[in-house]
Every structure is written in structure tokens, then in C-alpha cells.
Amino acid sequence: MMIDGKYFAMEQVVPAVGITSVGDKIMLGFVHTTTENEESITGLYTDLIRRNLRFENGLLIVCN
């Protein structure tokens, strides 16, 4: 999973993008925020887990 803040139409969002074993990218979720901080990223992780993100076999997360 890759997580990195981006600006769209002068608004900051932090998307979470999953990458499959064959390289396909899947938008998993995002948070609209004013800054990339622990609180906003934790909220994003919490939402992904609430929506059934599974990681029994491990999970590699790259945050930039």
C-alpha cells in the first residue's frame, strides 16, 4: 500500500493505493485533510480496517 498526500483543486487529500501481486493499482481509500499528520493517517488506517482491509499474510506500507 502506498500513502502520500496530494493536492487536487487546491485541497489536500491523502490516498491509500493498493498494488496487487501483478502490479495492478487499486484505490483503497482517502482522507481529506489539511496536513499529513499522525491523526489523519491513523484515521485513514482505521477506516480501511473498518471496511475489511485484511493483512493476515502481511502488509507493506510505504508512506511518503
N, C-alpha and C positions, 0 to 999 in steps of 0.2 A: 504494500500500500504506500502510495506517495501522498504527502500532505504538504501543501505550500500555498501561502497567501497570494492572491491575485487581485488586481483591480479591474472591475467591469463597470463602465459608465460612472466612474468616479466613486464607486462603492467597493469596499474590500470584502472579499469572501475567502474562505479557506476551504478548498475542496479536498475530498479524500478520493483518490483514484486507485482502484484495484487493478492488478495486472495478472492475467491468467498464466498458466504454465506454457501456453503457446504464444504469449505476448499480446493478447487482446486486452485493451483498456476498458474498464467498467467504472462509471461514475457511481460511487457508493453513497455519497452524501456531501453536504457542505454546511458551513455555518457563516452567517452574515455577521461581521464583527468590525470593530474599529481598530483592533490590533491583534497580532498573533501572540497571544499570551497563554499561560497555563490554563486559565479559566476557560477560554474559548476552545482550546484544543481538547481539554477534558470533556467539555460539553459535547463536542463532536464525537469523541470516542464513546461516551455514554449513550448517545443517540444511536450509533452504529450497533452497539451491543444490544440495546433495547429492540432494535429491528432485526435481530438474529444474526449478527456477524459471528461466524464460527471460526475458531482458531485452535481447535484441539490438536492439529498437526503442526502448529507453529504459525508465526506471523512475523514477517519482516516489515518494519515501518521505517520509511525514510521521511524525515521532516526537514524542511529547508527553511 
